[in-house]
């Protein structure tokens, strides 16, 4: 159980107020595991994976409670110099693998899964990078540190690793700020990579497909999304060859800087 919970390990540097300690405890109870947050019983599970998923969901809910009303965008968040870019794409488009390649190319990571949007700005939800076993061949630099990584296995018995970027000698710091570029990813596995600019309203429509909204704050959330997209340059990236994709994103960042 302790080894499995390393899959949730996450301790980036975060700008802002100091963190508050809070204890989540897992107790064995007969054939089941009981999960507590403080004195409150969250539930019972009968296997390790169920415990990890419950703890993970609870921590995510705590993040949502910290930012009530803020829409949650499924996106990776990176920095290049003083510029912030978001990579937005469905599962299976290669977002995490591209994020890893960008890190090794000199970009800095803030998060690879979710960002909260408020007042036209974004802040990444703290979470380690989740790297599928099949992606290791595309990022061979990870091979030497695999024994240090917590992992779970999926329904195909393939490992999913939890990666702290600092194990690669990289910085990991999260702070709230504007997004300068928003890049929509389209899978083109085995093909070429190409990038093109997109207009703001088209960007908003596409972003909405990757957003989680609270019904009680829907109007304000949509306003925050429009504000975010209006202040950023939007691009559509057909993601095939990774070296070509890196050059495409470099050019987009250079154009933003100029």
C-alpha positions in Angstrom: 0.0 0.0 0.0 2.8 2.4 0.9 4.5 1.7 -2.5 1.2 2.2 -4.4 0.5 5.6 -2.7 3.9 6.8 -4.1 1.9 7.1 -7.3 0.3 10.2 -5.8 3.6 11.8 -4.5 3.7 15.5 -5.5 5.6 18.3 -4.0 6.4 21.2 -6.4 7.4 24.7 -5.4 4.2 26.8 -5.4 4.0 30.6 -5.3 1.6 32.0 -2.7 0.5 31.2 0.8 2.3 28.4 2.7 0.8 25.0 2.5 -1.3 23.6 5.4 -0.6 20.0 6.5 -3.6 17.7 6.3 -3.5 13.9 7.0 -5.2 11.2 4.9 -4.9 7.8 6.6 -5.5 4.3 5.3 -6.3 1.6 7.9 -6.7 -2.2 7.3 -10.2 -3.4 8.5 -10.7 -7.1 7.9 -10.6 -7.6 4.2 -11.1 -4.0 3.4 -9.1 -0.7 3.6 -10.7 2.3 5.3 -9.7 5.8 4.1 -9.9 8.7 6.5 -9.3 12.4 6.1 -8.6 13.5 9.6 -11.5 11.9 11.6 -13.8 11.7 8.6 -14.3 8.3 6.9 -14.1 8.8 3.2 -15.0 5.2 2.3 -13.8 1.6 2.1 -12.1 -0.2 -0.7 -11.0 -3.8 -1.1 -7.9 -3.4 -3.2 -4.9 -1.1 -3.5 -5.9 0.4 -6.8 -9.3 1.4 -5.3 -7.6 3.1 -2.4 -5.3 5.1 -4.6 -8.2 6.2 -6.9 -10.3 7.3 -3.9 -7.4 9.3 -2.4 -6.6 10.8 -5.8 -10.3 11.8 -6.3 -10.5 13.3 -2.9 -7.4 15.4 -3.3 -8.7 16.6 -6.7 -12.0 17.6 -4.9 -10.0 19.6 -2.3 -8.4 21.5 -5.2 -11.8 22.3 -6.7 -13.0 23.5 -3.2 -10.0 25.8 -3.0 -11.1 27.6 -6.2 -14.9 27.5 -6.2 -16.5 28.4 -9.5 -13.2 28.2 -11.5 -13.5 26.1 -14.6 -11.0 23.2 -15.0 -9.3 22.8 -18.3 -7.7 19.5 -19.3 -4.3 20.8 -20.5 -0.6 20.7 -19.8 1.0 24.0 -18.7 4.6 24.9 -19.5 6.8 28.0 -19.5 9.5 29.2 -22.0 11.2 32.2 -20.5 8.5 34.5 -19.3 5.9 33.0 -21.7 3.3 30.4 -20.6 1.8 27.9 -23.0 -1.1 25.5 -22.7 -1.2 22.2 -24.6 -4.9 21.1 -24.9 -5.9 17.7 -26.3 -8.0 14.6 -25.8 -6.5 11.5 -24.2 -4.4 9.6 -26.7 -3.2 12.6 -28.6 0.3 12.3 -27.1 0.1 15.4 -24.8 2.2 13.9 -21.9 4.9 12.5 -24.2 5.1 15.9 -26.1 5.3 17.6 -22.7 8.2 15.4 -21.7 10.0 16.2 -25.0 9.5 19.9 -24.4 10.9 19.6 -20.9 14.0 17.9 -22.2 14.1 20.6 -24.9 14.4 23.4 -22.3 10.8 24.2 -21.4 9.7 24.3 -17.7 6.7 22.4 -16.4 3.9 23.6 -14.2 1.4 20.7 -14.7 0.5 18.1 -17.3 -3.2 17.4 -16.6 -5.4 20.3 -15.3 -5.3 24.0 -15.0 -7.9 26.2 -13.2 -9.0 29.4 -15.0 -10.0 32.5 -13.1 -10.0 36.2 -14.0 -8.4 35.3 -17.4 -5.4 33.7 -15.8 -4.5 30.0 -15.1 -2.9 28.0 -12.4 -1.9 24.4 -12.8 -3.2 21.7 -10.4 -0.3 20.1 -8.6 0.2 16.6 -9.9 3.2 14.5 -11.1 3.5 13.6 -14.8 1.7 10.4 -15.6 3.9 8.4 -18.1 2.6 5.3 -19.7 4.9 2.3 -20.1 4.5 2.4 -23.9 5.8 6.0 -24.0 9.2 5.1 -22.5 10.6 4.2 -26.0 9.8 7.8 -27.1 11.6 9.3 -24.1 14.6 7.0 -23.5 16.0 9.5 -21.0 13.5 8.1 -18.4 14.9 4.5 -18.4 17.6 5.1 -15.7 15.1 6.7 -13.2 12.2 4.2 -13.6 13.2 2.3 -10.4 12.6 5.5 -8.4 9.1 6.1 -9.7 5.8 5.1 -8.1 3.4 3.4 -10.5 0.0 1.7 -11.0 -1.0 -0.9 -13.5 -3.9 -0.4 -15.9 -6.5 -2.9 -17.0 -4.0 -4.2 -19.6 -1.4 -4.7 -16.9 0.7 -1.9 -18.3 2.5 0.4 -15.8 1.6 4.1 -15.5 4.5 5.9 -13.8 4.3 9.1 -11.6 7.2 11.4 -12.6 8.5 14.3 -10.5 10.4 16.5 -13.2 13.1 17.2 -10.7 14.3 13.6 -11.0 15.4 14.7 -14.5 17.3 17.7 -13.0 14.6 20.1 -13.9 12.8 22.8 -11.9 9.2 22.4 -11.0 7.4 25.6 -9.8 3.7 26.6 -10.1 2.4 30.1 -10.1 -0.8 31.8 -11.4 -0.5 34.0 -14.5 -1.8 34.6 -18.0 -1.5 32.1 -20.9 0.4 33.6 -23.8 -0.2 30.6 -26.2 -2.9 27.9 -26.3 -2.0 25.0 -28.6 -4.7 22.5 -29.6 -3.3 19.1 -30.3 -4.6 16.7 -33.1 -3.1 13.3 -33.2 -1.3 12.4 -36.4 0.7 9.4 -35.2 3.4 8.3 -37.6 2.9 11.4 -39.8 4.2 14.9 -40.1 3.7 17.7 -37.6 2.4 21.1 -38.7 1.0 24.2 -36.9 -1.4 26.9 -37.9 -2.9 29.9 -36.1 -6.6 29.8 -35.2 -9.1 32.7 -34.5 -10.2 33.4 -31.0 -13.9 32.2 -31.2 -12.9 29.0 -32.8 -10.3 28.5 -30.0 -13.1 29.1 -27.4 -15.3 26.5 -29.1 -12.6 23.9 -29.0 -11.5 24.7 -25.5 -15.1 24.2 -24.2 -14.9 20.6 -25.2 -12.0 20.1 -22.6 -13.5 22.1 -19.8 -15.3 21.0 -16.6 -17.8 23.6 -15.4 -19.8 23.9 -12.2 -23.5 24.6 -13.1 -23.9 27.1 -10.3 -21.2 29.3 -11.8 -21.5 28.6 -15.5 -21.9 32.2 -16.8 -18.8 33.5 -14.9 -16.8 30.4 -16.0 -17.6 31.0 -19.7 -16.6 34.6 -19.3 -13.3 33.6 -17.8 -12.6 31.2 -20.7 -13.4 33.9 -23.3 -11.1 36.3 -21.5 -8.3 33.7 -21.4 -8.6 32.9 -25.1 -8.9 36.6 -26.1 -5.5 37.4 -24.4 -3.6 34.4 -25.9 -2.5 33.4 -29.4 -4.2 30.2 -30.5 -2.7 27.4 -32.6 -3.8 24.1 -34.0 -0.9 21.5 -34.0 -1.1 18.3 -36.0 1.1 16.1 -33.8 3.1 13.5 -35.6 6.9 13.6 -35.6 8.1 15.0 -32.3 11.2 16.8 -33.6 9.0 18.6 -36.1 6.5 19.4 -33.3 9.2 20.9 -31.2 10.3 23.2 -34.0 6.7 24.2 -34.6 6.2 25.2 -31.0 9.5 27.0 -30.9 8.4 29.1 -33.9 5.1 29.8 -32.3 6.8 31.0 -29.1 9.3 33.1 -31.0 6.5 34.7 -32.9 4.7 35.5 -29.6 8.0 37.0 -28.3 8.4 39.2 -31.3 
